[in-house]
């Protein structure tokens, strides 16, 4: 930026710095001159004070000598001893004044010589006075008067007065010279202040004119900038609209990819189920054997469809979790044998666990599934065999790492690193590894949901996943689980699997489900297991059934229902019947008993769809609590 100064364009910053520096120097010059003048005035005052003191010394000295001479003559004329009183101590006073003058004398001036001469004359004068007084006391008055009448005493006094007068004259001249110098210095100071003031006024006027010109330029620049800003805002708005369209297209493309993958897999599974059931029915109609195999195929297809929805919920961070405080080292130890069987003999499994490992609070089943998914991917990446290493350790993710990774909070984590010696991934493949239905495996060998399920589970659990890979070297997948301060349970063991899942006719279960076909099948399943089953289609109806049958042991209720939700029904039922146990079931995860993807601590949930075996185990587990 430039400013116009005296018709020339100069850099604004340099101009302002030079002007302000000049003004500051002038101000410092003025202040310095004022301080110097003040110091000179103080020095002059000190000089005047010292000169007054010296004059006083000379005056007192001369007064003592004169008084002594007058006393001598009075005594000689009257022989009255009272005249001698001024002489007593006069010599000491005179010598004291001489010492003061000698101490104050400047070695480079004539003052020391005058003081020495004064001392000689005063000493001689007082010897004369002493001599005449002594002669008077001995009766030799004539002789004493002869000494007085001689010119010796007069000459001594004239010498003393001459030196004193000369000293006073010297002091007067010195003071006049100092006053003249002070006046000249004051005059110079006034000119300096006047000159500096005029320069400051000129610089100020120049700065005012320059600033006014700069303000005019700034206003013009502002107007240009505002116009450019409006143009930029319009362009930015147009760009944002274009980016929104691109994002919408990308979103639709992603939804299309997911929808296409889901439709493809579900169509395959539905084809298996429909074909198997139709074939089983034809065999049964003809009375031919082999229908059981087709039924098993249909059940397997339904189970695979349920697994697909579970993985999709995991990717979308909508699966209900039941977190518990875990020791990761123990989890890895419990999984080691199962992993060896899964990986096969060609893969060497090594587990390296860290000491002093922190605790985590996550869903154990989902964590084991995530580890298994990664290990299976690692196995598939090493078709000719290799080494798989699972490590655990404490880690701290700092602010810089959190800022460079989305949805990552800085803090303390427990890390699980799974490293293989497979083919590795290219950067393009690595960037898409967590996307659903993305897979590099051959058709039919993978769904593309394994790593997306891992990613969704970790994000839902407040963790983080990262992939490090190099082609031809291998891949490391790191799972970061947030550290918890909660304590491990007294017995960190998995609950023993219930082997006896048969029902007891004496155990009454109330099934509450608004969907008639689901309710009918649930009732039939529980009765087939051996339980006595009552059922209702809504919450209010269920309360009436409970009122009529207070011996109900278990309330098996859907969560999402009209009129009254399963949670409200369960709370009301437990208020009336505290011993009643409750098992929830739902196919929708965002409801009254699942908050932020985490199941309420006191809630027992069986997700739809479920098999007869899953239903039997869950009912027995809840009843046995």
C-alpha positions as CSV (number, residue, x, y, z in Angstrom):
1,X,0.0,0.0,0.0
2,X,1.3,3.5,-0.9
3,X,0.4,7.0,0.2
4,X,0.7,10.3,-1.6
5,X,3.3,12.7,0.1
6,X,4.1,16.1,-1.5
7,X,2.9,14.8,-4.9
8,X,4.9,11.5,-4.7
9,X,3.8,8.0,-4.1
10,X,5.7,6.4,-1.2
11,X,5.3,3.1,0.7
12,X,2.7,3.7,3.4
13,X,4.5,1.7,6.1
14,X,7.8,3.4,5.4
15,X,6.3,6.8,5.4
16,X,4.5,6.4,8.7
17,X,7.6,4.9,10.3
18,X,9.8,7.7,9.1
19,X,7.3,10.4,10.2
20,X,6.7,8.9,13.6
21,X,10.5,8.3,14.1
22,X,11.3,11.9,13.3
23,X,8.6,13.2,15.6
24,X,9.9,10.9,18.3
25,X,13.5,12.1,17.8
26,X,12.4,15.7,18.0
27,X,10.4,15.0,21.1
28,X,13.5,13.3,22.6
29,X,15.7,16.2,21.5
30,X,13.3,18.7,23.2
31,X,13.1,16.6,26.4
32,X,16.9,16.2,26.4
33,X,17.5,19.9,26.0
34,X,15.0,20.7,28.8
35,X,16.7,18.2,31.0
36,X,20.1,19.6,30.2
37,X,18.9,23.1,31.0
38,X,17.4,21.9,34.2
39,X,20.7,20.3,35.1
40,X,22.5,23.5,34.2
41,X,20.1,25.6,36.4
42,X,20.7,23.2,39.3
43,X,24.4,23.5,38.8
44,X,24.1,27.3,38.7
45,X,22.1,27.3,41.9
46,X,24.8,25.1,43.5
47,X,27.5,27.5,42.3
48,X,25.6,30.5,43.8
49,X,25.2,28.7,47.1
50,X,28.9,27.7,47.2
51,X,29.9,31.3,46.3
52,X,27.6,32.7,49.1
53,X,29.3,30.3,51.6
54,X,32.7,31.5,50.5
55,X,31.7,35.1,50.8
56,X,30.4,34.4,54.2
57,X,33.7,32.8,55.2
58,X,35.6,35.8,54.0
59,X,33.2,38.2,55.7
60,X,33.4,36.4,59.1
61,X,37.2,36.1,58.8
62,X,37.6,39.9,58.1
63,X,35.1,40.7,60.9
64,X,37.1,38.7,63.4
65,X,40.4,40.4,62.6
66,X,38.8,43.9,62.5
67,X,37.0,43.3,65.9
68,X,40.3,42.1,67.4
69,X,42.2,45.2,66.2
70,X,39.5,47.5,67.6
71,X,39.6,45.7,70.9
72,X,43.4,46.0,71.0
73,X,43.3,49.8,70.6
74,X,40.5,50.2,73.2
75,X,42.5,48.3,75.7
76,X,45.6,50.2,75.0
77,X,43.8,53.5,75.5
78,X,41.7,52.6,78.5
79,X,43.5,49.7,80.0
80,X,40.0,48.2,80.5
81,X,40.2,44.4,80.2
82,X,36.6,44.2,78.9
83,X,37.9,45.4,75.6
84,X,39.8,42.2,75.2
85,X,36.7,40.0,75.1
86,X,36.3,40.0,71.2
87,X,39.9,38.8,70.9
88,X,39.3,35.7,72.8
89,X,38.8,32.8,70.3
90,X,39.0,35.2,67.4
91,X,42.1,33.6,66.1
92,X,40.5,30.1,66.2
93,X,37.4,31.4,64.4
94,X,39.5,33.0,61.8
95,X,41.6,29.8,61.3
96,X,38.4,27.7,61.1
97,X,37.1,29.9,58.3
98,X,40.4,29.6,56.6
99,X,40.2,25.8,56.8
100,X,36.6,25.9,55.3
101,X,37.9,28.1,52.5
102,X,40.9,25.8,51.9
103,X,38.5,22.7,51.7
104,X,36.3,24.5,49.2
105,X,39.2,26.0,47.2
106,X,39.6,24.8,43.5
107,X,43.0,23.4,43.0
108,X,43.1,24.9,39.4
109,X,42.3,28.5,40.6
110,X,44.1,31.2,42.6
111,X,42.0,30.5,45.8
112,X,44.6,28.2,47.5
113,X,47.3,30.8,47.2
114,X,45.0,33.5,48.6
115,X,44.1,31.3,51.5
116,X,47.8,30.6,52.3
117,X,48.6,34.3,52.1
118,X,45.6,35.2,54.3
119,X,46.7,32.7,56.9
120,X,50.2,34.3,57.0
121,X,48.8,37.8,57.3
122,X,46.2,36.9,59.9
123,X,48.8,34.9,62.0
124,X,51.1,38.0,61.8
125,X,48.3,40.3,62.8
126,X,47.3,38.3,65.8
127,X,51.0,38.1,66.9
128,X,51.1,41.9,66.7
129,X,47.9,42.1,68.8
130,X,49.3,39.6,71.3
131,X,52.6,41.5,71.6
132,X,51.0,44.9,72.2
133,X,48.6,43.5,74.8
134,X,51.5,41.8,76.6
135,X,53.5,45.0,76.7
136,X,50.5,46.8,78.0
137,X,50.0,44.2,80.7
138,X,53.7,44.7,81.8
139,X,53.3,48.4,82.0
140,X,55.2,49.2,78.8
141,X,52.4,51.1,77.3
142,X,54.6,53.5,75.4
143,X,56.4,50.8,73.6
144,X,53.0,49.1,72.7
145,X,51.7,52.4,71.3
146,X,54.8,52.8,69.3
147,X,54.1,49.4,67.6
148,X,50.6,50.5,67.0
149,X,51.7,53.8,65.6
150,X,54.0,52.1,63.1
151,X,52.7,51.2,59.6
152,X,53.3,47.5,60.1
153,X,49.7,46.8,61.5
154,X,48.1,48.9,58.9
155,X,50.0,47.2,56.0
156,X,48.9,43.8,57.4
157,X,45.2,44.9,57.6
158,X,45.4,46.4,54.1
159,X,46.8,43.1,52.8
160,X,44.0,41.1,54.4
161,X,41.3,43.5,53.0
162,X,42.9,43.4,49.6
163,X,42.8,39.6,49.4
164,X,39.3,39.5,50.7
165,X,38.1,42.1,48.2
166,X,39.9,40.3,45.4
167,X,38.2,37.1,46.4
168,X,34.8,38.7,46.5
169,X,35.4,40.3,43.1
170,X,36.4,36.9,41.7
171,X,33.2,35.4,43.1
172,X,31.2,38.2,41.6
173,X,32.8,37.7,38.1
174,X,32.3,33.9,38.3
175,X,28.7,34.3,39.1
176,X,28.1,36.9,36.4
177,X,29.8,34.5,33.9
178,X,27.7,31.6,35.0
179,X,24.5,33.7,34.8
180,X,25.5,34.8,31.3
181,X,26.1,31.2,30.3
182,X,22.8,30.2,31.8
183,X,21.0,32.9,29.9
184,X,22.6,31.9,26.6
185,X,21.7,28.2,27.3
186,X,18.1,29.2,28.1
187,X,17.9,31.2,24.8
188,X,19.3,28.2,22.9
189,X,16.7,26.0,24.6
190,X,13.9,28.3,23.6
191,X,15.1,28.2,20.0
192,X,15.4,24.4,20.1
193,X,11.9,24.1,21.5
194,X,10.5,26.5,18.9
195,X,12.3,24.7,16.1
196,X,11.1,21.3,17.3
197,X,7.6,22.5,17.8
198,X,7.5,23.9,14.3
199,X,8.8,20.7,12.9
200,X,6.3,18.6,14.9
201,X,3.5,20.9,13.7
202,X,4.7,20.4,10.1
203,X,5.0,16.7,10.5
204,X,1.6,16.5,12.1
205,X,0.1,18.5,9.3
206,X,1.8,16.3,6.8
207,X,0.6,13.2,8.5
208,X,-3.0,14.5,8.7
209,X,-2.9,15.3,5.0
210,X,-1.3,11.9,4.3
211,X,-3.9,10.0,6.4
212,X,-6.7,11.8,4.7
213,X,-5.4,10.8,1.4
214,X,-4.9,7.3,2.6
215,X,-8.5,7.2,3.9
216,X,-9.7,8.3,0.5
217,X,-7.7,5.5,-1.0
218,X,-9.0,3.0,1.6
219,X,-12.6,4.0,0.9
220,X,-12.0,3.5,-2.8
221,X,-10.3,0.2,-2.1
222,X,-13.1,-0.8,0.3
223,X,-15.7,-0.1,-2.4
224,X,-13.7,-2.2,-4.8
225,X,-13.3,-4.9,-2.2
226,X,-17.0,-4.9,-1.4
227,X,-17.8,-5.2,-5.1
228,X,-15.2,-8.0,-5.4
229,X,-16.6,-9.7,-2.3
230,X,-20.1,-9.6,-3.7
231,X,-18.8,-11.2,-6.8
232,X,-16.9,-13.8,-4.8
233,X,-19.9,-14.5,-2.6
234,X,-22.0,-15.0,-5.7
235,X,-19.3,-17.3,-7.1
236,X,-19.1,-19.1,-3.8
237,X,-22.8,-19.6,-3.6
238,X,-22.8,-21.0,-7.1
239,X,-19.9,-23.3,-6.1
240,X,-21.7,-24.4,-3.0
241,X,-24.8,-25.2,-5.0
242,X,-22.7,-27.2,-7.5
243,X,-21.0,-29.0,-4.6
244,X,-24.4,-29.7,-3.0
245,X,-25.4,-31.3,-6.3
246,X,-22.2,-33.3,-6.4
247,X,-22.7,-34.4,-2.8
248,X,-26.3,-35.3,-3.5
249,X,-25.1,-37.3,-6.5
250,X,-22.4,-39.0,-4.5
251,X,-25.0,-39.7,-1.7
252,X,-27.4,-41.1,-4.2
253,X,-24.6,-43.1,-5.8
254,X,-23.6,-44.5,-2.3
255,X,-27.2,-45.3,-1.5
256,X,-27.6,-46.9,-4.9
257,X,-24.4,-49.0,-4.3
258,X,-25.7,-50.1,-0.8
259,X,-29.2,-50.7,-2.2
260,X,-27.8,-52.6,-5.1
261,X,-25.6,-54.7,-2.8
262,X,-28.5,-55.3,-0.3
263,X,-30.9,-56.2,-3.1
264,X,-28.4,-58.5,-4.8
265,X,-27.6,-60.4,-1.6
266,X,-31.2,-60.5,-0.4
267,X,-32.5,-61.7,-3.7
268,X,-29.9,-64.5,-3.6
269,X,-31.0,-65.4,-0.1
270,X,-34.7,-65.1,-0.9
271,X,-34.1,-67.3,-4.0
272,X,-32.5,-69.9,-1.8
273,X,-35.3,-69.7,0.7
274,X,-38.2,-69.8,-1.8
275,X,-36.6,-72.5,-3.9
276,X,-35.7,-74.7,-1.0
277,X,-39.2,-74.3,0.6
278,X,-41.0,-75.0,-2.7
279,X,-38.8,-78.1,-3.3
280,X,-39.4,-79.3,0.2
281,X,-43.1,-78.9,-0.2
282,X,-43.1,-80.8,-3.5
283,X,-41.1,-83.6,-1.9
284,X,-43.5,-83.7,1.1
285,X,-46.5,-83.7,-1.2
286,X,-45.2,-86.7,-3.1
287,X,-44.2,-88.4,0.1
288,X,-40.6,-88.5,-1.0
289,X,-37.7,-88.2,1.4
290,X,-35.1,-85.4,1.4
291,X,-37.3,-82.5,2.4
292,X,-35.2,-81.9,5.5
293,X,-32.2,-80.9,3.4
294,X,-34.2,-78.2,1.6
295,X,-35.6,-76.9,4.9
296,X,-32.1,-76.7,6.3
297,X,-31.1,-74.7,3.2
298,X,-34.0,-72.3,3.7
299,X,-33.1,-71.8,7.4
300,X,-29.5,-71.1,6.4
301,X,-30.6,-68.5,3.9
302,X,-32.8,-66.8,6.5
303,X,-29.9,-66.9,8.9
304,X,-27.6,-65.3,6.3
305,X,-30.2,-62.6,5.6
306,X,-30.4,-61.9,9.4
307,X,-26.6,-61.6,9.5
308,X,-26.6,-59.2,6.6
309,X,-29.1,-56.9,8.3
310,X,-26.9,-57.1,11.5
311,X,-23.8,-56.0,9.5
312,X,-25.7,-53.2,7.9
313,X,-26.8,-52.0,11.3
314,X,-23.3,-52.2,12.5
315,X,-22.0,-50.1,9.6
316,X,-24.8,-47.6,10.3
317,X,-24.0,-47.6,14.0
318,X,-27.5,-48.6,14.9
319,X,-26.9,-52.1,16.4
320,X,-27.8,-52.3,20.1
321,X,-24.7,-52.9,22.2
322,X,-24.3,-54.4,25.6
323,X,-20.9,-53.0,26.8
324,X,-19.0,-54.6,29.6
325,X,-15.6,-53.8,31.2
326,X,-13.0,-56.0,29.5
327,X,-9.4,-57.0,29.8
328,X,-8.3,-57.1,26.1
329,X,-5.5,-59.5,26.9
330,X,-7.9,-62.0,28.3
331,X,-10.2,-61.6,25.3
332,X,-7.4,-62.3,22.9
333,X,-6.3,-65.3,25.0
334,X,-9.9,-66.7,24.9
335,X,-10.0,-66.3,21.1
336,X,-6.6,-67.7,20.3
337,X,-7.7,-71.4,19.8
338,X,-10.8,-70.4,17.8
339,X,-8.6,-68.1,15.6
340,X,-6.1,-70.9,15.0
341,X,-8.9,-73.2,13.8
342,X,-10.3,-70.5,11.6
343,X,-7.0,-69.4,10.0
344,X,-5.8,-73.0,9.2
345,X,-2.4,-74.6,9.4
346,X,-0.8,-72.4,6.7
347,X,-1.1,-69.3,8.8
348,X,1.3,-68.8,11.8
349,X,-0.6,-67.0,14.6
350,X,1.5,-64.9,17.1
351,X,-0.1,-63.0,19.9
352,X,1.9,-60.2,21.7
353,X,0.2,-58.7,24.7
354,X,1.4,-55.7,26.7
355,X,1.7,-55.6,30.4
356,X,-0.3,-53.1,32.5
357,X,-3.0,-52.8,29.8
358,X,-5.8,-50.4,30.5
359,X,-9.4,-51.5,30.6
360,X,-12.1,-50.9,28.0
361,X,-15.9,-50.8,28.1
362,X,-17.3,-52.4,24.9
363,X,-19.6,-55.1,23.7
364,X,-17.5,-58.3,23.9
365,X,-19.4,-60.2,21.3
366,X,-19.1,-57.4,18.7
367,X,-15.4,-56.9,19.5
368,X,-14.7,-60.6,19.0
369,X,-16.7,-60.5,15.7
370,X,-14.6,-57.4,14.6
371,X,-11.3,-59.2,15.4
372,X,-12.5,-62.3,13.6
373,X,-13.6,-60.3,10.5
374,X,-10.1,-58.7,10.2
375,X,-8.3,-62.0,10.8
376,X,-10.4,-63.7,8.1
377,X,-9.6,-60.9,5.6
378,X,-5.9,-61.3,6.6
379,X,-6.2,-65.1,5.9
380,X,-7.7,-64.5,2.5
381,X,-4.8,-62.0,1.7
382,X,-2.3,-64.9,2.3
383,X,-3.5,-67.8,0.1
384,X,-0.1,-69.4,0.2
385,X,0.3,-69.0,3.9
386,X,2.1,-66.4,6.1
387,X,2.2,-64.9,9.5
388,X,-0.6,-63.1,11.4
389,X,0.4,-61.1,14.5
390,X,-2.0,-59.7,17.0
391,X,-0.7,-57.1,19.4
392,X,-2.2,-55.2,22.3
393,X,-0.9,-52.0,23.9
394,X,-1.7,-48.7,25.5
395,X,-1.8,-45.7,23.2
396,X,-2.4,-41.9,23.4
397,X,-3.9,-40.1,20.4
398,X,-2.9,-36.5,20.6
399,X,-4.7,-33.3,19.4
400,X,-2.8,-33.3,16.1
401,X,-3.9,-36.8,15.2
402,X,-7.5,-36.1,16.3
403,X,-7.5,-33.0,14.1
404,X,-6.3,-34.9,11.0
405,X,-8.9,-37.7,11.5
406,X,-12.7,-37.3,11.4
407,X,-14.7,-38.3,14.5
408,X,-11.6,-39.0,16.6
409,X,-11.2,-37.6,20.1
410,X,-7.8,-37.1,21.6
411,X,-7.1,-39.2,24.7
412,X,-6.1,-42.6,26.0
413,X,-6.9,-45.7,24.1
414,X,-6.2,-49.5,24.2
415,X,-4.8,-50.5,20.8
416,X,-5.3,-53.9,19.1
417,X,-3.0,-54.2,16.0
418,X,-3.6,-57.1,13.6
419,X,-0.7,-57.4,11.1
420,X,-0.5,-59.9,8.1
421,X,2.3,-60.6,5.6
422,X,-0.1,-60.7,2.7
423,X,-0.2,-58.8,-0.6
424,X,-1.1,-55.5,0.9
425,X,-3.4,-52.8,-0.4
426,X,-2.9,-49.9,-2.8
427,X,-3.8,-46.4,-1.5
428,X,-7.0,-46.4,-3.6
429,X,-8.1,-49.8,-2.1
430,X,-7.2,-48.7,1.4
431,X,-9.2,-45.5,1.1
432,X,-12.3,-47.6,0.2
433,X,-11.8,-50.5,2.6
434,X,-14.4,-49.4,5.1
435,X,-17.1,-48.8,2.5
436,X,-20.0,-51.3,2.5
437,X,-20.1,-53.9,-0.2
438,X,-16.6,-52.9,-1.4
439,X,-14.4,-56.0,-1.8
440,X,-11.4,-57.1,-3.9
441,X,-12.3,-60.8,-3.5
442,X,-13.6,-62.9,-6.2
443,X,-17.4,-63.1,-6.8
444,X,-19.0,-65.2,-4.2
445,X,-16.1,-65.1,-1.7
446,X,-17.0,-62.0,0.2
447,X,-19.9,-59.6,0.9
448,X,-17.8,-56.5,1.4
449,X,-19.4,-55.8,4.8
450,X,-16.7,-57.2,7.1
451,X,-14.5,-54.1,7.5
452,X,-17.5,-51.7,7.3
453,X,-19.0,-53.6,10.3
454,X,-15.7,-53.2,12.2
455,X,-15.7,-49.5,11.4
456,X,-19.3,-48.9,12.4
457,X,-18.9,-50.9,15.7
458,X,-15.8,-48.9,16.7
459,X,-17.3,-45.5,15.9
460,X,-20.5,-46.5,17.8
461,X,-18.3,-47.5,20.8
462,X,-16.3,-44.3,20.8
463,X,-13.2,-45.8,19.2
464,X,-11.3,-45.6,16.0
465,X,-9.9,-47.9,13.2
466,X,-6.9,-47.2,11.0
467,X,-5.3,-49.2,8.2
468,X,-1.6,-49.1,7.3
469,X,-0.7,-51.1,4.2
470,X,2.1,-51.5,1.7
471,X,1.9,-53.5,-1.5
472,X,4.0,-56.7,-1.4
473,X,4.7,-56.2,2.3
474,X,1.4,-56.6,4.2
475,X,-1.3,-54.8,6.1
476,X,-1.8,-53.6,9.7
477,X,-5.3,-52.8,11.0
478,X,-5.3,-50.9,14.3
479,X,-8.3,-50.8,16.5
480,X,-8.4,-48.1,19.2
481,X,-10.8,-48.6,22.1
482,X,-11.3,-45.8,24.6
483,X,-9.9,-46.4,28.0
484,X,-12.4,-46.7,30.9
485,X,-11.9,-46.1,34.6
486,X,-14.5,-48.6,35.5
487,X,-13.4,-51.7,37.4
488,X,-13.6,-55.3,36.1
489,X,-16.3,-57.4,37.6
490,X,-15.3,-59.7,40.4
491,X,-15.5,-62.7,38.0
492,X,-14.5,-61.7,34.5
493,X,-15.8,-64.8,32.9
494,X,-18.4,-65.4,30.2
495,X,-21.6,-66.8,31.5
496,X,-21.8,-70.5,31.1
497,X,-23.9,-71.7,28.1
498,X,-27.2,-73.0,29.1
499,X,-27.6,-76.6,27.9
500,X,-31.1,-77.3,29.1
501,X,-33.4,-75.0,27.2
502,X,-36.6,-77.0,27.5
503,X,-39.6,-75.3,28.9
504,X,-41.8,-76.2,31.9
505,X,-45.6,-76.2,31.5
506,X,-45.8,-74.6,35.0
507,X,-43.9,-71.6,33.7
508,X,-46.4,-69.1,32.2
509,X,-45.1,-66.6,29.5
510,X,-47.2,-63.7,28.3
511,X,-46.4,-62.7,24.6
512,X,-47.3,-59.2,23.6
513,X,-47.0,-58.4,19.9
514,X,-49.1,-56.1,17.7
515,X,-48.2,-58.0,14.4
516,X,-50.5,-61.0,14.3
517,X,-48.4,-63.4,12.3
518,X,-45.3,-62.7,14.4
519,X,-47.4,-63.1,17.6
520,X,-48.8,-66.4,16.4
521,X,-45.4,-67.8,15.5
522,X,-43.9,-66.7,18.8
523,X,-46.7,-68.3,20.7
524,X,-46.3,-71.5,18.8
525,X,-42.5,-71.5,19.3
526,X,-42.8,-71.1,23.0
527,X,-45.5,-73.7,23.3
528,X,-43.4,-76.1,21.3
529,X,-40.6,-75.5,23.8
530,X,-42.9,-76.6,26.6
531,X,-44.1,-73.4,28.2
532,X,-47.6,-72.3,29.0
533,X,-48.2,-69.3,26.8
534,X,-50.7,-66.4,27.0
535,X,-50.8,-63.6,24.4
536,X,-52.1,-60.1,23.8
537,X,-52.0,-57.7,20.9
538,X,-51.4,-54.4,22.8
539,X,-50.2,-53.0,26.1
540,X,-53.6,-52.4,27.7
541,X,-54.8,-55.8,26.7
542,X,-51.6,-57.3,28.3
543,X,-52.3,-55.6,31.6
544,X,-55.8,-57.1,31.7
545,X,-54.3,-60.6,31.0
546,X,-51.8,-60.0,33.9
547,X,-54.6,-59.0,36.2
548,X,-56.5,-62.1,35.4
549,X,-53.3,-64.3,35.6
550,X,-51.0,-63.0,38.3
551,X,-48.8,-66.2,38.1
552,X,-47.2,-65.0,34.8
553,X,-43.4,-65.5,35.2
554,X,-42.1,-63.8,32.0
555,X,-43.4,-60.9,29.9
556,X,-42.1,-61.3,26.3
557,X,-43.0,-58.0,24.6
558,X,-42.3,-56.1,21.4
559,X,-40.9,-52.7,22.1
560,X,-42.5,-50.6,19.3
561,X,-46.3,-50.9,19.5
562,X,-49.3,-48.5,19.2
563,X,-51.2,-47.2,22.2
564,X,-48.5,-48.3,24.7
565,X,-44.8,-49.1,24.1
566,X,-43.2,-52.2,25.5
567,X,-41.1,-50.2,27.9
568,X,-44.1,-48.4,29.3
569,X,-45.9,-51.7,29.6
570,X,-43.0,-53.4,31.4
571,X,-42.6,-50.5,33.8
572,X,-46.3,-50.6,34.7
573,X,-46.4,-54.4,35.0
574,X,-43.3,-54.4,37.3
575,X,-44.9,-51.8,39.4
576,X,-47.9,-54.1,40.0
577,X,-45.9,-57.4,40.0
578,X,-42.3,-56.7,41.1
579,X,-41.2,-60.4,40.6
580,X,-42.2,-60.3,36.9
581,X,-39.3,-60.8,34.5
582,X,-39.2,-59.0,31.2
583,X,-37.7,-59.9,27.8
584,X,-37.9,-57.4,25.0
585,X,-37.8,-58.1,21.3
586,X,-37.6,-55.7,18.4
587,X,-36.4,-55.3,14.9
588,X,-35.8,-51.5,15.2
589,X,-32.9,-50.4,17.3
590,X,-33.7,-46.7,18.0
591,X,-36.3,-47.1,20.7
592,X,-37.0,-46.7,24.4
593,X,-34.5,-49.3,25.7
594,X,-31.6,-48.5,23.3
595,X,-30.0,-45.1,23.8
596,X,-27.1,-44.0,21.5
597,X,-26.8,-47.6,20.4
598,X,-26.3,-48.9,24.0
599,X,-28.8,-51.2,25.6
600,X,-30.2,-50.1,29.0
601,X,-28.3,-51.9,31.8
602,X,-31.4,-53.6,33.2
603,X,-32.9,-54.5,29.8
604,X,-32.8,-58.0,28.2
605,X,-33.3,-57.9,24.4
606,X,-33.7,-60.5,21.7
607,X,-33.3,-59.0,18.2
608,X,-35.6,-60.0,15.4
609,X,-35.3,-62.2,13.4
610,X,-34.4,-65.0,15.8
611,X,-34.3,-68.7,15.5
612,X,-36.1,-71.1,17.8
613,X,-32.8,-72.0,19.4
614,X,-32.0,-68.3,20.1
615,X,-35.5,-67.9,21.6
616,X,-35.1,-70.9,23.8
617,X,-31.7,-69.9,25.1
618,X,-32.7,-66.3,25.8
619,X,-35.9,-67.2,27.6
620,X,-34.1,-69.7,29.7
621,X,-31.3,-67.3,30.5
622,X,-33.8,-64.6,31.6
623,X,-35.9,-67.0,33.7
624,X,-32.7,-68.3,35.4
625,X,-31.4,-64.8,36.4
